Amino acid sequence: MMPINKVAIFLMAIGLEKGQNVIALMDTSEIKAVVSEIRGLKSITPEIQEKVWSEFTQLGYEEEMKPPEILTIMRFLFNGSKITEKYK
């Protein structure tokens, strides 16, 4: 699974409000990449969701994190850079 897929699944998993708050911090190219990926999601099995959730937890995600901290965790999947589709 590619990093952009994981970000899209994770944003769906954390809920609408928190996900929107994270997306609001992204630049235009990141938003386009992530929203495109979210739109392309078909069905997410519980196993895939658990795998993605586990990976983000290993990266340091905690429920009480603020949106800027969550975005930083997401960018770890992109070697600390902005989220892009080039990792597809």
PyMOL Python script that loads the backbone (N, CA, C, O; Angstrom):
from pymol import cmd

cmd.read_pdbstr("""\
ATOM      1  N   MET A   1       0.843  -1.173   0.000  1.00  0.00           N
ATOM      2  CA  MET A   1       0.000   0.000   0.000  1.00  0.00           C
ATOM      3  C   MET A   1       0.891   1.240   0.000  1.00  0.00           C
ATOM      4  O   MET A   1       1.861   1.325   0.752  1.00  0.00           O
ATOM      5  N   MET A   2       0.552   2.173  -0.834  1.00  0.00           N
ATOM      6  CA  MET A   2       1.354   3.387  -0.987  1.00  0.00           C
ATOM      7  C   MET A   2       1.044   4.392   0.133  1.00  0.00           C
ATOM      8  O   MET A   2      -0.045   4.363   0.706  1.00  0.00           O
ATOM      9  N   PRO A   3       1.998   5.278   0.443  1.00  0.00           N
ATOM     10  CA  PRO A   3       1.781   6.257   1.510  1.00  0.00           C
ATOM     11  C   PRO A   3       0.526   7.110   1.328  1.00  0.00           C
ATOM     12  O   PRO A   3      -0.179   7.380   2.301  1.00  0.00           O
ATOM     13  N   ILE A   4       0.240   7.532   0.110  1.00  0.00           N
ATOM     14  CA  ILE A   4      -0.936   8.368  -0.125  1.00  0.00           C
ATOM     15  C   ILE A   4      -2.212   7.608   0.207  1.00  0.00           C
ATOM     16  O   ILE A   4      -3.173   8.202   0.695  1.00  0.00           O
ATOM     17  N   ASN A   5      -2.234   6.286  -0.054  1.00  0.00           N
ATOM     18  CA  ASN A   5      -3.386   5.459   0.307  1.00  0.00           C
ATOM     19  C   ASN A   5      -3.564   5.431   1.822  1.00  0.00           C
ATOM     20  O   ASN A   5      -4.678   5.551   2.334  1.00  0.00           O
ATOM     21  N   LYS A   6      -2.459   5.273   2.519  1.00  0.00           N
ATOM     22  CA  LYS A   6      -2.501   5.214   3.980  1.00  0.00           C
ATOM     23  C   LYS A   6      -3.006   6.516   4.573  1.00  0.00           C
ATOM     24  O   LYS A   6      -3.794   6.503   5.518  1.00  0.00           O
ATOM     25  N   VAL A   7      -2.562   7.633   4.030  1.00  0.00           N
ATOM     26  CA  VAL A   7      -3.013   8.941   4.520  1.00  0.00           C
ATOM     27  C   VAL A   7      -4.518   9.079   4.316  1.00  0.00           C
ATOM     28  O   VAL A   7      -5.225   9.525   5.220  1.00  0.00           O
ATOM     29  N   ALA A   8      -5.010   8.708   3.155  1.00  0.00           N
ATOM     30  CA  ALA A   8      -6.448   8.817   2.876  1.00  0.00           C
ATOM     31  C   ALA A   8      -7.253   7.945   3.835  1.00  0.00           C
ATOM     32  O   ALA A   8      -8.262   8.388   4.383  1.00  0.00           O
ATOM     33  N   ILE A   9      -6.818   6.730   4.034  1.00  0.00           N
ATOM     34  CA  ILE A   9      -7.520   5.813   4.936  1.00  0.00           C
ATOM     35  C   ILE A   9      -7.469   6.341   6.363  1.00  0.00           C
ATOM     36  O   ILE A   9      -8.468   6.296   7.080  1.00  0.00           O
ATOM     37  N   PHE A  10      -6.322   6.834   6.772  1.00  0.00           N
ATOM     38  CA  PHE A  10      -6.174   7.349   8.120  1.00  0.00           C
ATOM     39  C   PHE A  10      -7.076   8.561   8.349  1.00  0.00           C
ATOM     40  O   PHE A  10      -7.709   8.673   9.398  1.00  0.00           O
ATOM     41  N   LEU A  11      -7.136   9.462   7.381  1.00  0.00           N
ATOM     42  CA  LEU A  11      -8.002  10.628   7.515  1.00  0.00           C
ATOM     43  C   LEU A  11      -9.462  10.216   7.659  1.00  0.00           C
ATOM     44  O   LEU A  11     -10.213  10.841   8.409  1.00  0.00           O
ATOM     45  N   MET A  12      -9.860   9.190   6.961  1.00  0.00           N
ATOM     46  CA  MET A  12     -11.226   8.694   7.096  1.00  0.00           C
ATOM     47  C   MET A  12     -11.427   8.075   8.483  1.00  0.00           C
ATOM     48  O   MET A  12     -12.497   8.205   9.078  1.00  0.00           O
ATOM     49  N   ALA A  13     -10.412   7.416   8.981  1.00  0.00           N
ATOM     50  CA  ALA A  13     -10.520   6.720  10.269  1.00  0.00           C
ATOM     51  C   ALA A  13     -10.589   7.674  11.458  1.00  0.00           C
ATOM     52  O   ALA A  13     -11.230   7.358  12.460  1.00  0.00           O
ATOM     53  N   ILE A  14      -9.945   8.825  11.364  1.00  0.00           N
ATOM     54  CA  ILE A  14      -9.925   9.725  12.517  1.00  0.00           C
ATOM     55  C   ILE A  14     -11.205  10.558  12.631  1.00  0.00           C
ATOM     56  O   ILE A  14     -11.411  11.247  13.630  1.00  0.00           O
ATOM     57  N   GLY A  15     -12.045  10.495  11.628  1.00  0.00           N
ATOM     58  CA  GLY A  15     -13.318  11.191  11.703  1.00  0.00           C
ATOM     59  C   GLY A  15     -13.342  12.473  10.889  1.00  0.00           C
ATOM     60  O   GLY A  15     -12.306  13.065  10.585  1.00  0.00           O
ATOM     61  N   LEU A  16     -14.535  12.873  10.554  1.00  0.00           N
ATOM     62  CA  LEU A  16     -14.745  13.999   9.656  1.00  0.00           C
ATOM     63  C   LEU A  16     -14.167  15.301  10.194  1.00  0.00           C
ATOM     64  O   LEU A  16     -13.416  15.980   9.494  1.00  0.00           O
ATOM     65  N   GLU A  17     -14.506  15.655  11.419  1.00  0.00           N
ATOM     66  CA  GLU A  17     -14.067  16.940  11.955  1.00  0.00           C
ATOM     67  C   GLU A  17     -12.552  17.018  12.081  1.00  0.00           C
ATOM     68  O   GLU A  17     -11.934  17.986  11.638  1.00  0.00           O
ATOM     69  N   LYS A  18     -11.963  16.003  12.682  1.00  0.00           N
ATOM     70  CA  LYS A  18     -10.506  16.013  12.869  1.00  0.00           C
ATOM     71  C   LYS A  18      -9.808  15.946  11.513  1.00  0.00           C
ATOM     72  O   LYS A  18      -8.809  16.633  11.296  1.00  0.00           O
ATOM     73  N   GLY A  19     -10.329  15.121  10.594  1.00  0.00           N
ATOM     74  CA  GLY A  19      -9.748  15.007   9.262  1.00  0.00           C
ATOM     75  C   GLY A  19      -9.790  16.327   8.514  1.00  0.00           C
ATOM     76  O   GLY A  19      -8.814  16.709   7.869  1.00  0.00           O
ATOM     77  N   GLN A  20     -10.921  17.030   8.599  1.00  0.00           N
ATOM     78  CA  GLN A  20     -11.045  18.322   7.927  1.00  0.00           C
ATOM     79  C   GLN A  20     -10.071  19.343   8.516  1.00  0.00           C
ATOM     80  O   GLN A  20      -9.504  20.159   7.790  1.00  0.00           O
ATOM     81  N   ASN A  21      -9.883  19.293   9.823  1.00  0.00           N
ATOM     82  CA  ASN A  21      -8.951  20.223  10.463  1.00  0.00           C
ATOM     83  C   ASN A  21      -7.509  19.971  10.016  1.00  0.00           C
ATOM     84  O   ASN A  21      -6.723  20.910   9.896  1.00  0.00           O
ATOM     85  N   VAL A  22      -7.170  18.723   9.774  1.00  0.00           N
ATOM     86  CA  VAL A  22      -5.828  18.395   9.284  1.00  0.00           C
ATOM     87  C   VAL A  22      -5.685  18.849   7.836  1.00  0.00           C
ATOM     88  O   VAL A  22      -4.690  19.478   7.474  1.00  0.00           O
ATOM     89  N   ILE A  23      -6.665  18.534   7.019  1.00  0.00           N
ATOM     90  CA  ILE A  23      -6.621  18.917   5.603  1.00  0.00           C
ATOM     91  C   ILE A  23      -6.519  20.438   5.459  1.00  0.00           C
ATOM     92  O   ILE A  23      -5.852  20.925   4.546  1.00  0.00           O
ATOM     93  N   ALA A  24      -7.161  21.180   6.332  1.00  0.00           N
ATOM     94  CA  ALA A  24      -7.124  22.641   6.274  1.00  0.00           C
ATOM     95  C   ALA A  24      -5.704  23.187   6.432  1.00  0.00           C
ATOM     96  O   ALA A  24      -5.433  24.317   6.026  1.00  0.00           O
ATOM     97  N   LEU A  25      -4.810  22.416   7.007  1.00  0.00           N
ATOM     98  CA  LEU A  25      -3.424  22.844   7.207  1.00  0.00           C
ATOM     99  C   LEU A  25      -2.524  22.535   6.013  1.00  0.00           C
ATOM    100  O   LEU A  25      -1.389  23.009   5.952  1.00  0.00           O
ATOM    101  N   MET A  26      -3.021  21.747   5.070  1.00  0.00           N
ATOM    102  CA  MET A  26      -2.223  21.337   3.913  1.00  0.00           C
ATOM    103  C   MET A  26      -2.208  22.435   2.859  1.00  0.00           C
ATOM    104  O   MET A  26      -3.092  23.290   2.813  1.00  0.00           O
ATOM    105  N   ASP A  27      -1.170  22.390   2.004  1.00  0.00           N
ATOM    106  CA  ASP A  27      -1.168  23.325   0.886  1.00  0.00           C
ATOM    107  C   ASP A  27      -2.025  22.742  -0.242  1.00  0.00           C
ATOM    108  O   ASP A  27      -2.471  21.597  -0.171  1.00  0.00           O
ATOM    109  N   THR A  28      -2.241  23.535  -1.264  1.00  0.00           N
ATOM    110  CA  THR A  28      -3.150  23.159  -2.343  1.00  0.00           C
ATOM    111  C   THR A  28      -2.781  21.838  -3.009  1.00  0.00           C
ATOM    112  O   THR A  28      -3.662  21.021  -3.278  1.00  0.00           O
ATOM    113  N   SER A  29      -1.513  21.616  -3.277  1.00  0.00           N
ATOM    114  CA  SER A  29      -1.112  20.369  -3.950  1.00  0.00           C
ATOM    115  C   SER A  29      -1.355  19.162  -3.051  1.00  0.00           C
ATOM    116  O   SER A  29      -1.748  18.098  -3.529  1.00  0.00           O
ATOM    117  N   GLU A  30      -1.125  19.324  -1.767  1.00  0.00           N
ATOM    118  CA  GLU A  30      -1.385  18.220  -0.833  1.00  0.00           C
ATOM    119  C   GLU A  30      -2.880  17.916  -0.771  1.00  0.00           C
ATOM    120  O   GLU A  30      -3.290  16.755  -0.786  1.00  0.00           O
ATOM    121  N   ILE A  31      -3.677  18.964  -0.702  1.00  0.00           N
ATOM    122  CA  ILE A  31      -5.133  18.778  -0.634  1.00  0.00           C
ATOM    123  C   ILE A  31      -5.625  18.045  -1.875  1.00  0.00           C
ATOM    124  O   ILE A  31      -6.417  17.109  -1.774  1.00  0.00           O
ATOM    125  N   LYS A  32      -5.156  18.470  -3.041  1.00  0.00           N
ATOM    126  CA  LYS A  32      -5.570  17.806  -4.287  1.00  0.00           C
ATOM    127  C   LYS A  32      -5.205  16.327  -4.274  1.00  0.00           C
ATOM    128  O   LYS A  32      -6.021  15.482  -4.642  1.00  0.00           O
ATOM    129  N   ALA A  33      -3.986  16.012  -3.853  1.00  0.00           N
ATOM    130  CA  ALA A  33      -3.533  14.617  -3.830  1.00  0.00           C
ATOM    131  C   ALA A  33      -4.361  13.783  -2.860  1.00  0.00           C
ATOM    132  O   ALA A  33      -4.782  12.674  -3.188  1.00  0.00           O
ATOM    133  N   VAL A  34      -4.591  14.318  -1.669  1.00  0.00           N
ATOM    134  CA  VAL A  34      -5.304  13.568  -0.640  1.00  0.00           C
ATOM    135  C   VAL A  34      -6.782  13.418  -0.979  1.00  0.00           C
ATOM    136  O   VAL A  34      -7.339  12.326  -0.856  1.00  0.00           O
ATOM    137  N   VAL A  35      -7.418  14.499  -1.403  1.00  0.00           N
ATOM    138  CA  VAL A  35      -8.846  14.436  -1.734  1.00  0.00           C
ATOM    139  C   VAL A  35      -9.075  13.498  -2.910  1.00  0.00           C
ATOM    140  O   VAL A  35     -10.048  12.744  -2.921  1.00  0.00           O
ATOM    141  N   SER A  36      -8.195  13.539  -3.890  1.00  0.00           N
ATOM    142  CA  SER A  36      -8.303  12.621  -5.019  1.00  0.00           C
ATOM    143  C   SER A  36      -8.228  11.171  -4.552  1.00  0.00           C
ATOM    144  O   SER A  36      -8.976  10.314  -5.022  1.00  0.00           O
ATOM    145  N   GLU A  37      -7.326  10.914  -3.633  1.00  0.00           N
ATOM    146  CA  GLU A  37      -7.167   9.553  -3.117  1.00  0.00           C
ATOM    147  C   GLU A  37      -8.379   9.133  -2.291  1.00  0.00           C
ATOM    148  O   GLU A  37      -8.834   7.994  -2.392  1.00  0.00           O
ATOM    149  N   ILE A  38      -8.898  10.034  -1.484  1.00  0.00           N
ATOM    150  CA  ILE A  38     -10.087   9.716  -0.682  1.00  0.00           C
ATOM    151  C   ILE A  38     -11.265   9.394  -1.596  1.00  0.00           C
ATOM    152  O   ILE A  38     -12.010   8.446  -1.351  1.00  0.00           O
ATOM    153  N   ARG A  39     -11.424  10.180  -2.636  1.00  0.00           N
ATOM    154  CA  ARG A  39     -12.522   9.932  -3.592  1.00  0.00           C
ATOM    155  C   ARG A  39     -12.385   8.577  -4.269  1.00  0.00           C
ATOM    156  O   ARG A  39     -13.384   7.949  -4.620  1.00  0.00           O
ATOM    157  N   GLY A  40     -11.161   8.131  -4.452  1.00  0.00           N
ATOM    158  CA  GLY A  40     -10.919   6.862  -5.122  1.00  0.00           C
ATOM    159  C   GLY A  40     -11.044   5.635  -4.230  1.00  0.00           C
ATOM    160  O   GLY A  40     -10.993   4.505  -4.715  1.00  0.00           O
ATOM    161  N   LEU A  41     -11.205   5.851  -2.939  1.00  0.00           N
ATOM    162  CA  LEU A  41     -11.343   4.712  -2.030  1.00  0.00           C
ATOM    163  C   LEU A  41     -12.654   3.996  -2.306  1.00  0.00           C
ATOM    164  O   LEU A  41     -13.712   4.620  -2.395  1.00  0.00           O
ATOM    165  N   LYS A  42     -12.571   2.711  -2.437  1.00  0.00           N
ATOM    166  CA  LYS A  42     -13.777   1.915  -2.679  1.00  0.00           C
ATOM    167  C   LYS A  42     -14.332   1.436  -1.344  1.00  0.00           C
ATOM    168  O   LYS A  42     -15.271   2.022  -0.806  1.00  0.00           O
ATOM    169  N   SER A  43     -13.763   0.399  -0.829  1.00  0.00           N
ATOM    170  CA  SER A  43     -14.165  -0.096   0.483  1.00  0.00           C
ATOM    171  C   SER A  43     -12.903  -0.372   1.280  1.00  0.00           C
ATOM    172  O   SER A  43     -11.887  -0.816   0.745  1.00  0.00           O
ATOM    173  N   ILE A  44     -12.995  -0.105   2.542  1.00  0.00           N
ATOM    174  CA  ILE A  44     -11.849  -0.301   3.426  1.00  0.00           C
ATOM    175  C   ILE A  44     -12.220  -1.405   4.396  1.00  0.00           C
ATOM    176  O   ILE A  44     -13.111  -1.241   5.229  1.00  0.00           O
ATOM    177  N   THR A  45     -11.544  -2.511   4.284  1.00  0.00           N
ATOM    178  CA  THR A  45     -11.828  -3.618   5.187  1.00  0.00           C
ATOM    179  C   THR A  45     -11.328  -3.273   6.586  1.00  0.00           C
ATOM    180  O   THR A  45     -10.411  -2.467   6.739  1.00  0.00           O
ATOM    181  N   PRO A  46     -11.920  -3.874   7.591  1.00  0.00           N
ATOM    182  CA  PRO A  46     -11.434  -3.643   8.954  1.00  0.00           C
ATOM    183  C   PRO A  46      -9.958  -4.011   9.113  1.00  0.00           C
ATOM    184  O   PRO A  46      -9.240  -3.385   9.893  1.00  0.00           O
ATOM    185  N   GLU A  47      -9.510  -5.022   8.378  1.00  0.00           N
ATOM    186  CA  GLU A  47      -8.111  -5.435   8.457  1.00  0.00           C
ATOM    187  C   GLU A  47      -7.177  -4.349   7.930  1.00  0.00           C
ATOM    188  O   GLU A  47      -6.138  -4.068   8.528  1.00  0.00           O
ATOM    189  N   ILE A  48      -7.549  -3.749   6.819  1.00  0.00           N
ATOM    190  CA  ILE A  48      -6.728  -2.669   6.241  1.00  0.00           C
ATOM    191  C   ILE A  48      -6.742  -1.458   7.171  1.00  0.00           C
ATOM    192  O   ILE A  48      -5.702  -0.846   7.416  1.00  0.00           O
ATOM    193  N   GLN A  49      -7.917  -1.115   7.685  1.00  0.00           N
ATOM    194  CA  GLN A  49      -8.012   0.025   8.586  1.00  0.00           C
ATOM    195  C   GLN A  49      -7.149  -0.212   9.821  1.00  0.00           C
ATOM    196  O   GLN A  49      -6.455   0.699  10.272  1.00  0.00           O
ATOM    197  N   GLU A  50      -7.185  -1.410  10.364  1.00  0.00           N
ATOM    198  CA  GLU A  50      -6.376  -1.731  11.550  1.00  0.00           C
ATOM    199  C   GLU A  50      -4.880  -1.664  11.232  1.00  0.00           C
ATOM    200  O   GLU A  50      -4.092  -1.185  12.047  1.00  0.00           O
ATOM    201  N   LYS A  51      -4.497  -2.136  10.065  1.00  0.00           N
ATOM    202  CA  LYS A  51      -3.088  -2.091   9.658  1.00  0.00           C
ATOM    203  C   LYS A  51      -2.603  -0.644   9.556  1.00  0.00           C
ATOM    204  O   LYS A  51      -1.527  -0.308  10.050  1.00  0.00           O
ATOM    205  N   VAL A  52      -3.399   0.204   8.918  1.00  0.00           N
ATOM    206  CA  VAL A  52      -3.038   1.618   8.759  1.00  0.00           C
ATOM    207  C   VAL A  52      -3.007   2.293  10.131  1.00  0.00           C
ATOM    208  O   VAL A  52      -2.071   3.033  10.435  1.00  0.00           O
ATOM    209  N   TRP A  53      -4.021   2.046  10.958  1.00  0.00           N
ATOM    210  CA  TRP A  53      -4.081   2.628  12.293  1.00  0.00           C
ATOM    211  C   TRP A  53      -2.845   2.230  13.096  1.00  0.00           C
ATOM    212  O   TRP A  53      -2.238   3.062  13.771  1.00  0.00           O
ATOM    213  N   SER A  54      -2.485   0.975  13.017  1.00  0.00           N
ATOM    214  CA  SER A  54      -1.311   0.471  13.737  1.00  0.00           C
ATOM    215  C   SER A  54      -0.037   1.171  13.274  1.00  0.00           C
ATOM    216  O   SER A  54       0.808   1.530  14.093  1.00  0.00           O
ATOM    217  N   GLU A  55       0.101   1.363  11.980  1.00  0.00           N
ATOM    218  CA  GLU A  55       1.290   2.030  11.452  1.00  0.00           C
ATOM    219  C   GLU A  55       1.387   3.473  11.944  1.00  0.00           C
ATOM    220  O   GLU A  55       2.466   3.933  12.318  1.00  0.00           O
ATOM    221  N   PHE A  56       0.263   4.183  11.943  1.00  0.00           N
ATOM    222  CA  PHE A  56       0.283   5.565  12.421  1.00  0.00           C
ATOM    223  C   PHE A  56       0.570   5.627  13.921  1.00  0.00           C
ATOM    224  O   PHE A  56       1.239   6.546  14.392  1.00  0.00           O
ATOM    225  N   THR A  57       0.068   4.658  14.658  1.00  0.00           N
ATOM    226  CA  THR A  57       0.362   4.596  16.084  1.00  0.00           C
ATOM    227  C   THR A  57       1.855   4.366  16.303  1.00  0.00           C
ATOM    228  O   THR A  57       2.452   4.966  17.196  1.00  0.00           O
ATOM    229  N   GLN A  58       2.452   3.506  15.496  1.00  0.00           N
ATOM    230  CA  GLN A  58       3.895   3.261  15.591  1.00  0.00           C
ATOM    231  C   GLN A  58       4.694   4.513  15.228  1.00  0.00           C
ATOM    232  O   GLN A  58       5.794   4.722  15.738  1.00  0.00           O
ATOM    233  N   LEU A  59       4.142   5.334  14.356  1.00  0.00           N
ATOM    234  CA  LEU A  59       4.806   6.588  13.973  1.00  0.00           C
ATOM    235  C   LEU A  59       4.677   7.660  15.060  1.00  0.00           C
ATOM    236  O   LEU A  59       5.338   8.697  15.004  1.00  0.00           O
ATOM    237  N   GLY A  60       3.816   7.395  16.051  1.00  0.00           N
ATOM    238  CA  GLY A  60       3.681   8.328  17.165  1.00  0.00           C
ATOM    239  C   GLY A  60       2.317   8.964  17.328  1.00  0.00           C
ATOM    240  O   GLY A  60       2.132   9.808  18.205  1.00  0.00           O
ATOM    241  N   TYR A  61       1.352   8.575  16.496  1.00  0.00           N
ATOM    242  CA  TYR A  61       0.019   9.167  16.603  1.00  0.00           C
ATOM    243  C   TYR A  61      -0.620   8.817  17.945  1.00  0.00           C
ATOM    244  O   TYR A  61      -0.562   7.679  18.411  1.00  0.00           O
ATOM    245  N   GLU A  62      -1.235   9.843  18.551  1.00  0.00           N
ATOM    246  CA  GLU A  62      -2.017   9.668  19.772  1.00  0.00           C
ATOM    247  C   GLU A  62      -3.319  10.434  19.604  1.00  0.00           C
ATOM    248  O   GLU A  62      -3.346  11.488  18.969  1.00  0.00           O
ATOM    249  N   GLU A  63      -4.391   9.909  20.167  1.00  0.00           N
ATOM    250  CA  GLU A  63      -5.736  10.486  20.019  1.00  0.00           C
ATOM    251  C   GLU A  63      -5.806  11.973  20.355  1.00  0.00           C
ATOM    252  O   GLU A  63      -6.537  12.719  19.703  1.00  0.00           O
ATOM    253  N   GLU A  64      -5.058  12.409  21.358  1.00  0.00           N
ATOM    254  CA  GLU A  64      -5.162  13.795  21.818  1.00  0.00           C
ATOM    255  C   GLU A  64      -4.327  14.782  21.004  1.00  0.00           C
ATOM    256  O   GLU A  64      -4.294  15.970  21.327  1.00  0.00           O
ATOM    257  N   MET A  65      -3.663  14.318  19.972  1.00  0.00           N
ATOM    258  CA  MET A  65      -2.831  15.208  19.159  1.00  0.00           C
ATOM    259  C   MET A  65      -3.673  16.272  18.467  1.00  0.00           C
ATOM    260  O   MET A  65      -4.831  16.051  18.113  1.00  0.00           O
ATOM    261  N   LYS A  66      -3.064  17.410  18.291  1.00  0.00           N
ATOM    262  CA  LYS A  66      -3.687  18.525  17.576  1.00  0.00           C
ATOM    263  C   LYS A  66      -3.419  18.349  16.075  1.00  0.00           C
ATOM    264  O   LYS A  66      -2.472  17.660  15.696  1.00  0.00           O
ATOM    265  N   PRO A  67      -4.249  18.968  15.212  1.00  0.00           N
ATOM    266  CA  PRO A  67      -4.085  18.807  13.762  1.00  0.00           C
ATOM    267  C   PRO A  67      -2.660  19.035  13.236  1.00  0.00           C
ATOM    268  O   PRO A  67      -2.213  18.249  12.400  1.00  0.00           O
ATOM    269  N   PRO A  68      -1.921  20.068  13.679  1.00  0.00           N
ATOM    270  CA  PRO A  68      -0.559  20.221  13.149  1.00  0.00           C
ATOM    271  C   PRO A  68       0.343  19.031  13.478  1.00  0.00           C
ATOM    272  O   PRO A  68       1.203  18.655  12.682  1.00  0.00           O
ATOM    273  N   GLU A  69       0.141  18.455  14.638  1.00  0.00           N
ATOM    274  CA  GLU A  69       0.935  17.279  15.027  1.00  0.00           C
ATOM    275  C   GLU A  69       0.561  16.065  14.188  1.00  0.00           C
ATOM    276  O   GLU A  69       1.423  15.273  13.807  1.00  0.00           O
ATOM    277  N   ILE A  70      -0.720  15.926  13.906  1.00  0.00           N
ATOM    278  CA  ILE A  70      -1.183  14.815  13.069  1.00  0.00           C
ATOM    279  C   ILE A  70      -0.610  14.941  11.665  1.00  0.00           C
ATOM    280  O   ILE A  70      -0.177  13.947  11.082  1.00  0.00           O
ATOM    281  N   LEU A  71      -0.602  16.148  11.119  1.00  0.00           N
ATOM    282  CA  LEU A  71      -0.041  16.368   9.783  1.00  0.00           C
ATOM    283  C   LEU A  71       1.441  16.005   9.765  1.00  0.00           C
ATOM    284  O   LEU A  71       1.923  15.423   8.794  1.00  0.00           O
ATOM    285  N   THR A  72       2.153  16.337  10.811  1.00  0.00           N
ATOM    286  CA  THR A  72       3.568  15.972  10.897  1.00  0.00           C
ATOM    287  C   THR A  72       3.739  14.464  10.854  1.00  0.00           C
ATOM    288  O   THR A  72       4.616  13.958  10.155  1.00  0.00           O
ATOM    289  N   ILE A  73       2.909  13.743  11.596  1.00  0.00           N
ATOM    290  CA  ILE A  73       2.965  12.275  11.594  1.00  0.00           C
ATOM    291  C   ILE A  73       2.708  11.750  10.185  1.00  0.00           C
ATOM    292  O   ILE A  73       3.402  10.843   9.725  1.00  0.00           O
ATOM    293  N   MET A  74       1.718  12.311   9.499  1.00  0.00           N
ATOM    294  CA  MET A  74       1.412  11.880   8.133  1.00  0.00           C
ATOM    295  C   MET A  74       2.598  12.105   7.205  1.00  0.00           C
ATOM    296  O   MET A  74       2.891  11.268   6.351  1.00  0.00           O
ATOM    297  N   ARG A  75       3.268  13.213   7.369  1.00  0.00           N
ATOM    298  CA  ARG A  75       4.406  13.532   6.499  1.00  0.00           C
ATOM    299  C   ARG A  75       5.597  12.612   6.750  1.00  0.00           C
ATOM    300  O   ARG A  75       6.484  12.513   5.902  1.00  0.00           O
ATOM    301  N   PHE A  76       5.631  11.948   7.879  1.00  0.00           N
ATOM    302  CA  PHE A  76       6.691  10.959   8.120  1.00  0.00           C
ATOM    303  C   PHE A  76       6.673   9.891   7.028  1.00  0.00           C
ATOM    304  O   PHE A  76       7.722   9.363   6.659  1.00  0.00           O
ATOM    305  N   LEU A  77       5.484   9.572   6.508  1.00  0.00           N
ATOM    306  CA  LEU A  77       5.370   8.582   5.434  1.00  0.00           C
ATOM    307  C   LEU A  77       6.005   9.070   4.134  1.00  0.00           C
ATOM    308  O   LEU A  77       6.295   8.277   3.238  1.00  0.00           O
ATOM    309  N   PHE A  78       6.216  10.374   4.041  1.00  0.00           N
ATOM    310  CA  PHE A  78       6.797  10.992   2.850  1.00  0.00           C
ATOM    311  C   PHE A  78       8.179  11.560   3.171  1.00  0.00           C
ATOM    312  O   PHE A  78       8.607  12.563   2.599  1.00  0.00           O
ATOM    313  N   ASN A  79       8.854  10.904   4.088  1.00  0.00           N
ATOM    314  CA  ASN A  79      10.200  11.311   4.507  1.00  0.00           C
ATOM    315  C   ASN A  79      10.249  12.745   5.025  1.00  0.00           C
ATOM    316  O   ASN A  79      11.231  13.459   4.825  1.00  0.00           O
ATOM    317  N   GLY A  80       9.164  13.156   5.701  1.00  0.00           N
ATOM    318  CA  GLY A  80       9.112  14.490   6.292  1.00  0.00           C
ATOM    319  C   GLY A  80       8.749  15.586   5.315  1.00  0.00           C
ATOM    320  O   GLY A  80       8.664  16.753   5.695  1.00  0.00           O
ATOM    321  N   SER A  81       8.533  15.223   4.055  1.00  0.00           N
ATOM    322  CA  SER A  81       8.190  16.217   3.033  1.00  0.00           C
ATOM    323  C   SER A  81       6.679  16.368   2.927  1.00  0.00           C
ATOM    324  O   SER A  81       5.917  15.686   3.612  1.00  0.00           O
ATOM    325  N   LYS A  82       6.272  17.267   2.063  1.00  0.00           N
ATOM    326  CA  LYS A  82       4.846  17.436   1.813  1.00  0.00           C
ATOM    327  C   LYS A  82       4.276  16.174   1.181  1.00  0.00           C
ATOM    328  O   LYS A  82       4.982  15.400   0.534  1.00  0.00           O
ATOM    329  N   ILE A  83       2.989  15.995   1.386  1.00  0.00           N
ATOM    330  CA  ILE A  83       2.280  14.834   0.853  1.00  0.00           C
ATOM    331  C   ILE A  83       2.087  15.018  -0.642  1.00  0.00           C
ATOM    332  O   ILE A  83       1.540  16.028  -1.085  1.00  0.00           O
ATOM    333  N   THR A  84       2.533  14.046  -1.412  1.00  0.00           N
ATOM    334  CA  THR A  84       2.405  14.142  -2.862  1.00  0.00           C
ATOM    335  C   THR A  84       1.969  12.812  -3.463  1.00  0.00           C
ATOM    336  O   THR A  84       2.003  11.766  -2.814  1.00  0.00           O
ATOM    337  N   GLU A  85       1.563  12.890  -4.706  1.00  0.00           N
ATOM    338  CA  GLU A  85       1.154  11.679  -5.416  1.00  0.00           C
ATOM    339  C   GLU A  85       2.356  10.954  -6.018  1.00  0.00           C
ATOM    340  O   GLU A  85       2.201   9.848  -6.536  1.00  0.00           O
ATOM    341  N   LYS A  86       3.534  11.538  -5.963  1.00  0.00           N
ATOM    342  CA  LYS A  86       4.698  10.909  -6.600  1.00  0.00           C
ATOM    343  C   LYS A  86       5.055   9.574  -5.960  1.00  0.00           C
ATOM    344  O   LYS A  86       5.825   8.796  -6.523  1.00  0.00           O
ATOM    345  N   TYR A  87       4.496   9.311  -4.785  1.00  0.00           N
ATOM    346  CA  TYR A  87       4.773   8.053  -4.109  1.00  0.00           C
ATOM    347  C   TYR A  87       3.807   6.962  -4.515  1.00  0.00           C
ATOM    348  O   TYR A  87       3.812   5.882  -3.924  1.00  0.00           O
ATOM    349  N   LYS A  88       2.974   7.224  -5.518  1.00  0.00           N
ATOM    350  CA  LYS A  88       2.016   6.206  -5.998  1.00  0.00           C
ATOM    351  C   LYS A  88       2.737   5.140  -6.756  1.00  0.00           C
ATOM    352  O   LYS A  88       2.112   4.196  -7.240  1.00  0.00           O
TER     353      LYS A  88
END
""", "prot")
cmd.dss("prot")
cmd.show_as("cartoon", "prot")
cmd.util.cbc("prot")
cmd.orient("prot")
